[in-house]
């Protein structure tokens, strides 16, 4: 991007702050988001103090007049949630503390609110008034970068799930589609995935599906979110069969047990024939197991084509 375009893109993250934005433009390129904000933290700490104060003072006071703050700060500082009666004392207290802070340190108090109500900032500001000036300057600059990073994440929206998590979701949905698990089993699986840290709006929606409602719509939304629009039972069976074949080749599943499951989820003819021969004692079991392993390799070959 041209420097002016870069400035336009990142200025809202830092409430303007032209000196920092200019220095960041000169520090490009950044390979990752973390690289951008790591550079911002380093630049903020190394700038001349006058520019550091400019950066801090670009942010509105905590508890400032709502009409005077940016849309980002308005949301971050919780004005919408604390506009009812009986809240005026919070604004009065914050005004007095901000004035004392600015008079003591010579720059504005900035803190990463992180969704906390403004009343919770009062004891934090009171504690800051007892801090060392240099320590408080560094903390404020670091919090400016934390605020910017949080704004960036909100503008980006939800990040795509890693491949391993998308596969975990696809496997659980596929098990439901082929009848390996019932409705309750699928809901339990969604709860487990959420507890493991999977952040997915569609997964959360499915996890609280009404007991009397159908699952078709929430499942369609979930598979669409992970890039599997139109996912159906035959595709689900093929995915599960591939997963089981991998467990056979990795010695996680006993060959015949894996073959039985592949038949159950996909009716694969080659594995069906091998299971039938095993059950009828047609031939040596060791030889049939070897054929099952070869069939598992062939299954992967079919998927690659």
Buried (B, 14 or more C-beta within 10 A) or exposed (E): EEEEEBBEEBBBBBBBBBBBBBBBBEBEEBEEEEEBBBBBBEBBEEBEEEBBBBBBBBBBBBBBEBEEBBEBBBBBBBBEEBEEEEBEEBBEBBBEBBEBBBEBBEBBBBBBBEEBBBBEBBEBBEEBEEBEEEEBBBBBBBBBBBBBBBBBEEEEEEEEBEEEBBBBBBBBBBBBBBEBBEEEEBBBBBEEBBEEEBEBEBBBBBBEBEEEEEBEEBBBBBBEBBEBEEBEBEBBBBBBBBBBBBBBBEEEBEBBEBBBBBBBBBEBEBBBBBBEBBEEEEEEEEEBBEBBBEBBEEBEEEEEE
